[in-house]
Amino acid sequence: MRKFSFSILGGIIIGLILSLVLMDYEVIKYEIRDQAGIESRWVSEMDFNFVFNASMLVFGVAVLIFIVWSFVERKIAD
């Protein structure tokens, strides 16, 4: 259980750091104006491509940590 928990925690930390460093987060903003064009407001949305790619990177790093940890445990036990 400890190996699984630490691999998930390590995957989250390392994966999020890597995704922020390696991938480009695009701010999606657009302006909404009323009919006269006098009053306007800005609406921002989340970049779902970034969120999906970051979550896949976190999952991949967590699985990699789990596999490496299992391999090291097997080598130490032998």
N, C-alpha and C positions, 0 to 999 in steps of 0.2 A: 504493500500500500504506500509505503514511503517513497519507493522508486517512482511509482505512478504520479504521486502528488508533486514530487520535485521535478519530474520531467515536464509536467503541465506548467508549473510555475516558471521553470527555466525557459520553456517554449514561449510563454507569454512575454517575459522580459526581453529575451534575446530577439524574438520575432518582431516585437513592436519596435525595438531600437533599429533593427535592420530595415524594417519597412519604412520607417521615417527617414533613414539615411539614404536608402537606395531608390525608393519610389517617389514620384512627384505627386503631391496632393494638390489637386486643382480646386480652387474655390469657385463654386458655381453660384453666381449672383445675377439677378435680373431686377429691373425696375418696373414697378407698377404705378401708372399714373391714372388719375381720375379723368373724366371726360373733358374737362377744361384744360387739363395739363398743369394745373396750379399745384396740386398736392400730389406728392409721390412718396412711395416707400420702397425699400429694398427687401427682396426676399432671397434668402440664401438656402441652398440645398446641400445635402451631403453627397460626396463623390463615392458612389456605390462601387465603382471599379476598384478604387483604392481600398475600400473596406473589405471587399471580397478577396483581393490579392493579399492584403495584410493578414486576413484570417487564415488563408491557405498557407502563408509563410509561417505563421505561429503554429499551425497544426503540423507542418512538415518538420519544423525545428523540434517540437515536442516528441514526435515519433523518432527522430534521429537521436535525441538524447536518450530516450528509452532503449533503443536498440544498442547504442554504444555502451550504456550502463549495464545492460544484460550481458553483452559480450565480455566486458571487463570482469563482471562477477563470475562468469563461467571460467575465465582464464585464471582468476585468483583461486577459485575452488579446486581447480585441477592440480 
